[in-house]
Amino acid sequence: MSDLASDPRQPPLAETEAIEAPISPWTTRLVSLAVASALLMEFIDSTALSTALPRLAQAFSADPIHLKLALTSYILALAVFTPASGWAAQRYGARRVFLIAMLVFLAGSALCGLSQSLGQLVAARIVQGIGGAMMTPVARLIVVGSTPKDKLISAMGWFTMPAMVGPLIGPPIAGFVLSVADWPWIFYLNLPIGVVGAIAVRRFVPKGAPDPEAGRFDTQGFVMSAIALSGLIGLAETAGLSLLPPLVQALLLAVSLGAGWLYLNHCRAQAKPILDLTLLRYPTFRASLVGGTFVRLGIGASPFLMPLLLQVALGWSPLKASGVTIATGLGVLVARPFAGALLKRYGFRTALAVFVAATALMTAVPGFFTASTPMWLMIALLLVGGFARSSQFIAANTIAYADVPQPRVAAASTLAAVSQQVGLALGVSFGGLMLHLTRGAGGQALTPQSFVWPFVAIGVVTLLALPVYLRLDKDAGASISGR
């Protein structure tokens, strides 16, 4: 979830979406570092929270399975509000929107630390998600718009640094904090980082004038899609957990399907819908979205299941558990230099098929971890899993835009961003449901055996992407793979 090359919140933007005339190379680097410092806060927060889930369950006297709401509420807010980020930046100016988004994220962080119940934490996480939904896409727009083309690769290297550093330092930071302080400090640490980032943004990022040709916001489409997505994810979150009466769940399903049907009709009539579903006509884009959704349905549950397995079932401390889970981030980092060469050598279809099969296998493997499993073996397997996962996402996200015309890249990026977030949210819900079913209606204590079938289930779901990728033409994406 933290690989910025495949992060749903920074899709490629059309070259026409620059917000400023190019500035000096040195200022360009400072701009990239300024927005990256703010984004580092967001990535650390996301990975640190997963490590802290068992401690939060104790603090709120809540069932550990119900803590998945703290993850999905944030992801849901990202999915709902990300489509509005591009228009807001164009209409009101990118720097202004970015700074406001930072303030919203920091306010949500403070509210998370002050939460006295799971319900309050979920509400605060939604506030955080609204800020996060605006921060990363707008940050990419700032970097692209203020960077000369010949310096863009270097600038993007600085900009993507949080995606590489965040997953590596987030878990150990959380483990250390939880060993010396209480859980609210997981969120309070965001405050000084955010303040420094905001000062840097105000100092180095050019204002950027609002675009008078931004046009009208697709309010109807936004409301319809928000209702449909919220209802779908809300239904998945409560399925099998007796959190809502069956009648309410049926009503939620009806409302979600109704809003989705209304949006489909709206999309056909709207010149520029907020989510352009006609882009699914492009085979490579469709394969990337459908296959990627299956993968995220599988691996989306891992950040929820792993801390519970290590800390609750195996009884490890947060610090010890973070020493193992950091291996996935290392695998992601190692994969980056090799992805391009592998795609050039084997092509997209073969590479995607191999990577997704390996990802499915490595996603299921942690279900067989027990107290007797050597720690070095756990680390090695998670490292391989991180490598396979990152390689799969890099390939899938690259081929997505192989056939999409340049004028429609921005719209394709928005649709991809939302579908990826929905996949992750549904993945967390699916993993929680499988764990609930495995544990039984009596709410028995979580043991290593409780996690076998949940991990196997998410591995099987991940493997459903394989036939999607195999249907691609053998030369699909050849123009961008360098074959």
ChimeraX attribute file (.defattr): number of C-alpha atoms within 10 A of each C-alpha:
attribute: neighborCount
match mode: 1-to-1
recipient: residues
	/A:1	22
	/A:2	22
	/A:3	23
	/A:4	21
	/A:5	20
	/A:6	22
	/A:7	20
	/A:8	26
	/A:9	29
	/A:10	23
	/A:11	24
	/A:12	20
	/A:13	23
	/A:14	16
	/A:15	14
	/A:16	10
	/A:17	14
	/A:18	18
	/A:19	24
	/A:20	18
	/A:21	11
	/A:22	16
	/A:23	13
	/A:24	11
	/A:25	17
	/A:26	8
	/A:27	16
	/A:28	25
	/A:29	22
	/A:30	18
	/A:31	26
	/A:32	28
	/A:33	26
	/A:34	25
	/A:35	29
	/A:36	25
	/A:37	21
	/A:38	27
	/A:39	26
	/A:40	24
	/A:41	24
	/A:42	30
	/A:43	24
	/A:44	26
	/A:45	23
	/A:46	19
	/A:47	26
	/A:48	24
	/A:49	23
	/A:50	25
	/A:51	31
	/A:52	23
	/A:53	26
	/A:54	23
	/A:55	21
	/A:56	23
	/A:57	17
	/A:58	11
	/A:59	14
	/A:60	16
	/A:61	11
	/A:62	14
	/A:63	13
	/A:64	20
	/A:65	21
	/A:66	19
	/A:67	21
	/A:68	23
	/A:69	23
	/A:70	24
	/A:71	23
	/A:72	27
	/A:73	25
	/A:74	25
	/A:75	28
	/A:76	27
	/A:77	23
	/A:78	25
	/A:79	30
	/A:80	23
	/A:81	18
	/A:82	29
	/A:83	25
	/A:84	17
	/A:85	23
	/A:86	21
	/A:87	20
	/A:88	20
	/A:89	26
	/A:90	23
	/A:91	19
	/A:92	16
	/A:93	20
	/A:94	32
	/A:95	25
	/A:96	20
	/A:97	22
	/A:98	27
	/A:99	22
	/A:100	16
	/A:101	23
	/A:102	26
	/A:103	18
	/A:104	20
	/A:105	29
	/A:106	27
	/A:107	17
	/A:108	24
	/A:109	27
	/A:110	20
	/A:111	21
	/A:112	28
	/A:113	19
	/A:114	16
	/A:115	17
	/A:116	12
	/A:117	15
	/A:118	20
	/A:119	13
	/A:120	16
	/A:121	24
	/A:122	21
	/A:123	19
	/A:124	24
	/A:125	26
	/A:126	24
	/A:127	22
	/A:128	29
	/A:129	28
	/A:130	25
	/A:131	29
	/A:132	28
	/A:133	27
	/A:134	29
	/A:135	29
	/A:136	26
	/A:137	27
	/A:138	28
	/A:139	26
	/A:140	22
	/A:141	25
	/A:142	28
	/A:143	27
	/A:144	27
	/A:145	25
	/A:146	26
	/A:147	27
	/A:148	17
	/A:149	13
	/A:150	9
	/A:151	15
	/A:152	18
	/A:153	13
	/A:154	15
	/A:155	23
	/A:156	18
	/A:157	13
	/A:158	20
	/A:159	24
	/A:160	20
	/A:161	17
	/A:162	26
	/A:163	25
	/A:164	21
	/A:165	18
	/A:166	23
	/A:167	28
	/A:168	25
	/A:169	19
	/A:170	26
	/A:171	30
	/A:172	23
	/A:173	21
	/A:174	25
	/A:175	22
	/A:176	15
	/A:177	20
	/A:178	20
	/A:179	13
	/A:180	9
	/A:181	10
	/A:182	13
	/A:183	20
	/A:184	19
	/A:185	19
	/A:186	25
	/A:187	22
	/A:188	18
	/A:189	19
	/A:190	21
	/A:191	18
	/A:192	12
	/A:193	17
	/A:194	22
	/A:195	15
	/A:196	13
	/A:197	23
	/A:198	20
	/A:199	14
	/A:200	18
	/A:201	25
	/A:202	15
	/A:203	13
	/A:204	17
	/A:205	22
	/A:206	21
	/A:207	16
	/A:208	20
	/A:209	16
	/A:210	17
	/A:211	15
	/A:212	9
	/A:213	8
	/A:214	14
	/A:215	11
	/A:216	9
	/A:217	15
	/A:218	17
	/A:219	12
	/A:220	14
	/A:221	23
	/A:222	19
	/A:223	14
	/A:224	20
	/A:225	24
	/A:226	21
	/A:227	20
	/A:228	25
	/A:229	23
	/A:230	21
	/A:231	22
	/A:232	20
	/A:233	22
	/A:234	22
	/A:235	21
	/A:236	21
	/A:237	24
	/A:238	18
	/A:239	17
	/A:240	16
	/A:241	15
	/A:242	9
	/A:243	12
	/A:244	14
	/A:245	9
	/A:246	12
	/A:247	9
	/A:248	12
	/A:249	19
	/A:250	13
	/A:251	13
	/A:252	20
	/A:253	18
	/A:254	15
	/A:255	17
	/A:256	24
	/A:257	17
	/A:258	15
	/A:259	20
	/A:260	21
	/A:261	15
	/A:262	16
	/A:263	26
	/A:264	18
	/A:265	11
	/A:266	15
	/A:267	18
	/A:268	13
	/A:269	10
	/A:270	13
	/A:271	10
	/A:272	15
	/A:273	21
	/A:274	22
	/A:275	22
	/A:276	18
	/A:277	15
	/A:278	11
	/A:279	18
	/A:280	17
	/A:281	10
	/A:282	15
	/A:283	19
	/A:284	25
	/A:285	23
	/A:286	16
	/A:287	22
	/A:288	24
	/A:289	24
	/A:290	20
	/A:291	23
	/A:292	27
	/A:293	26
	/A:294	25
	/A:295	31
	/A:296	28
	/A:297	28
	/A:298	33
	/A:299	29
	/A:300	29
	/A:301	25
	/A:302	23
	/A:303	21
	/A:304	26
	/A:305	25
	/A:306	22
	/A:307	25
	/A:308	27
	/A:309	25
	/A:310	26
	/A:311	21
	/A:312	19
	/A:313	19
	/A:314	18
	/A:315	14
	/A:316	16
	/A:317	17
	/A:318	26
	/A:319	19
	/A:320	17
	/A:321	23
	/A:322	29
	/A:323	15
	/A:324	22
	/A:325	24
	/A:326	21
	/A:327	23
	/A:328	24
	/A:329	28
	/A:330	20
	/A:331	23
	/A:332	24
	/A:333	20
	/A:334	18
	/A:335	20
	/A:336	17
	/A:337	10
	/A:338	11
	/A:339	19
	/A:340	16
	/A:341	14
	/A:342	16
	/A:343	23
	/A:344	15
	/A:345	13
	/A:346	14
	/A:347	22
	/A:348	29
	/A:349	25
	/A:350	17
	/A:351	21
	/A:352	28
	/A:353	19
	/A:354	16
	/A:355	22
	/A:356	27
	/A:357	22
	/A:358	20
	/A:359	27
	/A:360	28
	/A:361	20
	/A:362	24
	/A:363	31
	/A:364	24
	/A:365	18
	/A:366	23
	/A:367	22
	/A:368	14
	/A:369	19
	/A:370	17
	/A:371	12
	/A:372	7
	/A:373	10
	/A:374	10
	/A:375	14
	/A:376	10
	/A:377	12
	/A:378	17
	/A:379	19
	/A:380	15
	/A:381	19
	/A:382	24
	/A:383	25
	/A:384	21
	/A:385	26
	/A:386	25
	/A:387	27
	/A:388	27
	/A:389	28
	/A:390	29
	/A:391	29
	/A:392	27
	/A:393	24
	/A:394	21
	/A:395	25
	/A:396	25
	/A:397	23
	/A:398	20
	/A:399	24
	/A:400	22
	/A:401	21
	/A:402	20
	/A:403	15
	/A:404	20
	/A:405	12
	/A:406	15
	/A:407	12
	/A:408	14
	/A:409	21
	/A:410	20
	/A:411	25
	/A:412	25
	/A:413	24
	/A:414	27
	/A:415	23
	/A:416	28
	/A:417	23
	/A:418	22
	/A:419	20
	/A:420	28
	/A:421	28
	/A:422	25
	/A:423	25
	/A:424	27
	/A:425	28
	/A:426	28
	/A:427	30
	/A:428	28
	/A:429	29
	/A:430	23
	/A:431	28
	/A:432	28
	/A:433	21
	/A:434	20
	/A:435	21
	/A:436	22
	/A:437	16
	/A:438	18
	/A:439	17
	/A:440	11
	/A:441	10
	/A:442	7
	/A:443	11
	/A:444	11
	/A:445	10
	/A:446	19
	/A:447	17
	/A:448	18
	/A:449	16
	/A:450	21
	/A:451	28
	/A:452	20
	/A:453	18
	/A:454	27
	/A:455	29
	/A:456	22
	/A:457	21
	/A:458	28
	/A:459	26
	/A:460	19
	/A:461	21
	/A:462	29
	/A:463	23
	/A:464	21
	/A:465	26
	/A:466	20
	/A:467	12
	/A:468	20
	/A:469	24
	/A:470	15
	/A:471	12
	/A:472	17
	/A:473	13
	/A:474	13
	/A:475	13
	/A:476	17
	/A:477	23
	/A:478	17
	/A:479	11
	/A:480	15
	/A:481	21
	/A:482	12
	/A:483	14
